[in-house]
Amino acid sequence: MKYIKLLVLILLIVFTTGCVSYSELNELGIVDMILIDKDNNQYVVSLNMLTPTEDDLKSNKVYTTSDKSLDKCLTNLYLESNKKISFSHLELILFTTNLEKDDYDEVINLFLNRSDSRNTFSTVITNPKTNLENYKKDDVNNLININHENEGIVAIKQFDDVVKDILEIKNSYIPKIDDKDSIKIDGYYSIYNENKLLTKDESIGYNFITDNIIKNEFEVNDINFKINYSKTNLKINKNKININITSTYQIMSNNTKIKDDKELDLLFQKGVKKYINSYLALDNYNYFSNLLKKYDYKYYKNNKDITFKFNIKISSNKINNSNIKGDDSYE
C-alpha cells in the first residue's frame, strides 16, 4: 500500500509540474506549509518540506532562514535544502502579527510572480517567534472549518481572497490562532491598513455582515438560541448602509416563561444585532469606507469625513424543536 501511495504522489507531481525524471523529482522540495515572521527588519521564513521515502511516506523536514527580502530567504532555503522549492502543493501559510503593510505587498508579489502556486491555500495569523513544527496543516484547517460550521467566529480565508481584499478595499480579516498551550482560535485579525485583533463577538458580527454565518449559538435572557440558517444582503447607498438578514433558529433551552413566537423572535434579533453592533462599534469604519470607495468612488471622493448611517433589519423564523432542555412545550 505504501508503494501505491508513493506512486500517487509522484504522479500528482508529474502532472502538476510537467514531465520530470526521477532524478529531477528527487531534487524537488515539495512545500505544504510556510511561516513568515519579521524580526529586526529581517524576514524569518520557515518551510515544511515533504521528503517521502519508500520507508516513510510522511517524512518531512522544517527549514528556517532569515534575510532582508523574501526572495533571498527562498534562495537561502534552496541552498540549505539542496532542492528546488515547489509551492504546487502548498496548503497553509502562517503570518505573524509582526508583518506590516509593506511586508504583505512583498508576499503578494512573491506568489503572484510564481507559476507553481495555485494561491488557494489557507492563511492564518499567529504570534511572533512561533515554531512551525508546532503546527500541522490539517489540524489548523480542520479547527477553523469546525469553528465556522458550529460557532461562526472565523472561516477559512484563502490567499487569493486576501489578495482580492487588499486590492479592492485595502483591508483583510484573517483567522488568528494561538499555540501557547494548545492551538486555539482568537478571532479575526485585521491586516494591511490596520493591524488589530477583533474580539470573538466582533468577529461573529463581521461574519454576519459578510454573509459568512453557517451556525452559531448565543444566549439572551436565559434563552439559548441556535442559528440554523443565515443570509445577509448588504446594500450601500452613499453613506447609508442597509444590512438585511434572514435567519432561522431553534431554541435549545428556555429557562423563562416566554412562549410567544413574536417575543422569542425579538429576543433572537436582539442577540444578532448585538454581534453586528459590536463590529460596528470599532474605532473606525475602514471596511465600509473602502467598500464605498469601490462601489461609489465619485461620492467617496467628493465627501470627506463620511458619517455612516446603518439600518439593520432582521427577519427570523423559529424552527420547532422537540428536544429542548428545560421546556417540554415545543414540539
N, C-alpha and C positions, 0 to 999 in steps of 0.2 A: 504493500500500500504506500509506503514512504517513497518508493521509486516512482509510483504513479503521480503522487503529489509534486515531486520534484520535476517530473516531465511537464506537468500542467504549468508550473511556474515558468519553466524555460519557454514553453510555447507562448505564454502570455507576453513575456518579454520580447520574444521574437516578433510577434505581431504588432506590438505597440512601439517598438523601436526600429523595426526594419529587419532585414536579414542579417544575422550576426553569426559568427562562428563560435565554437565552444571556447576558444582562447579569448575572443573578444568578450564573451559573456562573463568569463572569469575575471575580466578587468573592469566589469561594470559594477558600480556601487549603487545598489537599489535603496533609496531612502523612503521610509514611510512616516517619519516624524522629524520635525525641526523645532528647535527652541532658539529664539533670538532675544538676546538681552543687551543691555548697554552699561558699560562700566568705565569710568574715567575717559569719556569721549571715544571709547572703542567699542565696536560690536563684539559680543561674545556669542558665538554660534555653535550649537550642538546638533549633530545629526545622529539619528538612529539608523544604522546601515544594516540591511539584511545580508547575511552571509551564509546561505543554506549550503549544507553539505549532504552527502548520502547518509551520513550517520545522524545528522541533526538539522532537520529542515527549518527549525525555528531559531537557528543560531543568528545572533545579531551582535553588533558592537557599536558603542556610542563614541563618537569622535567630537572633540571640542577644541576650538581655536578662537583667537581674538585678533582683530585688526581694525584699521580705521574705515574700511569700506567692506560691504558685503561681498563684493567681487573678490577682494583679496582674501577674505575668510574662506570662500569656496576654493580658491587656489591653494590655500594652506591645507585645507581638508583633503584636497586631491593629492597633494604631495605626501601628506601623512598616511592616508589610507592606500595610496598607490592604485586607486580605482577612479574611473570616470564616473562622476556623480550623476545619477539619474533621478529625476523627480516624477517619473511616469507613474509611480505607484504611491505618491505622497498622499496621506490621508488626514494628517493633522499638523498644524503649525501653532506653536505657542509663542505669544509675545509677552514680555513683561511690562509692568507699569512704568519702567524707566524709558520706554520709547516715546519720542515726541513726533510732532508733525513731519519734520524733515526726514525722520527715520522711516516713517510709513511711505513717504514718497520714494525713498530708495528701495524699500521692499517691493512696492508695486512695479517699479521699473525693472527690478531684477526678474520677477516672474513673468511679466508681460513680454520680456525680451527672450524668454526661453521657449524653445519649441517642444520640450519634453514634459511640460507641466500642463495639466488639464484645468487647473485653478478652481476645481470643485471640492477641494479638501476643506475640512473644518478648521475654524480659527477659534482660539481661546486666549484669554488674558490670564497671566499668573504672576506670582510675586517675583521680585528680583532675586538673583543668585540662587535660583532653584536648580535642581538636578534633573535632567531629562530622564535619567534612569528610574526616577520615582513614578513615571507615567507609562501607561500602556494605552495605545490609541483607541482600542476597542472599549476599554473601561471608561475613558473620558467621554467618547461619543455616546456610549450607552447611557451613561449618567445624565448627560444633557437631554437625550431623547426621552428617557423615562420621566425626567423632571417636566419637560414640555408637555408630555401626554397626561400627566397627573396633577402637577402643581401650577404650571404656566408661568414660572418665574423667568426661565430663559428658554431659548430654542437654538438649534444648530444654526450657525452663521458661516456660510461658505465664503471662501476668499473672493470669488467673483462678485458676490453680493456686497462685500466690504468695499471692493474697488468701485462698484456702482454707486454706493452711498457716498463715498468720498468725492467722486467726480460730480455727482448731482447735488448733494446737499452739504458737502464738506464736514460730514459727521457720521459716525457709525457706532452702533452699540453691539458689543461682543460679549459673550458669556465670560464671566470672571470666576476662576476656580482657585481654591486654596489647598495646599498639600501639607500644611503644618503638622497635623496629626494624621488625618486621612483626607483623601480628596473629597472636597465638598464644594457646593455652589454658593457663591456670594451674591450673585445678581448680575446685571449687565454693567459693563464698563464702557464709558463714552471715550472715544478716541478721536484724534485729529485736531479739530478746533478747540477741544477741551478734553482734559484727562480727569475723569471723575467716576467714582463708583456709585451706582444707583442702589438705593435700598431695595429690598425684595418687593415691597409694595409699589415703589416707583417702577420697578422692572415689569411687574404684572400690569401696571397701568399702561406702560409703553406697549406691551403685547396686545392689550385691548385696542389701543388706538391704531396699531398697525395690523389689526385683524390676524393675530397670531396666537389666539387662545383656543386650546382644544378642550381642556378640563381644568377646573380649579375648585377648591373648597374654601369657604370662609364662614365666619360666624357673626351674626348680628342679633343682639338682644336674646342670647341663649338659644338661637335657632341656627342650626348648621345647614348651609346651602351647598349644593354640589352642582356646578355647571356641566351640562351635557353637550351643549352646542352654543356657539357664539359666532356672530357675523357682524363685522364693523364696516360701515360705509362712511368715508371721510370726504367732506365737501369743503372747498376753500373758495370764499368769495371776498376778495380783498382782505380786510383784516378780520372777517367773520369766519370762524371755524365751526362747522356743524359736524358733530360726532354722533352718528346714529348706530345703535347697537341692537341687534335682535338675539335673544338668548332663550334657551330652555334650561330648566333646572329641576332638581329633586331636593326634597327636604330629608336630610339624613338623620337629624334628631331635632326634636322640638320640645323644649322644657318650659313652654309657656302655654297659656290658654288661647293663643291666637290660632284660629282655624280658617278664617275667611281668606279666600284666594287673593282678593284685592289687597288686603293688608299684607299678606305674605309677599305679593309682587312688589309692593312699595319698599319693604324691608330688603328684598333681594336687590332692587335697583339702588337702594342706598349703599349697599355693600360694594356694588360695581362702581358707582360714582366715587366712592372713597379711594379706590385704586387709581382711577383716572385723575382725580384731583390731586392725588399725591404726586403724580408725574407732572401735572401742570403747575404745581407749586414750586418747581425747581427755580433756581435763581434767574434763569433767562429762558427764552423760547427760541433758542438757537435752531432746534429741529424744525419748528414751524416757519421761522424766518427764511430758512433755506428752501423749504417746500414752496413758500410763497414766491421766492426768487425764481424757482424752477417753473412754476405754473403761471405766474403773472409778473413777469420781470418789469414791465412798464410801471405798474403800481408800486412795486418794491423799490424801484429806482427813484421814483418821484416823491416817496414818503419816508422821512427819517423818523426814528424812534417810534415805530409802529406799536400800538397797543392792541393786542389781540382780544377778541371777544369770543368766548366759547359757549356753544349751545350743545348740551349733552342730552340726548333723547334715548331712552332705553325701553324697548318693547320686550316683555318677558312672558313666559308661559310655563306654568308648573306642570311637571310630569308626575302622575300618581305613582306612589311607591308603597308597596305592601309590607316592606321590611324596615320600618322606621323605629329606631330606638327611642323609647320613652313616649311614643304616641302611636296607638293602635287604630286611630280613626281614619288613616289614609289607606285606601285600597285601590 
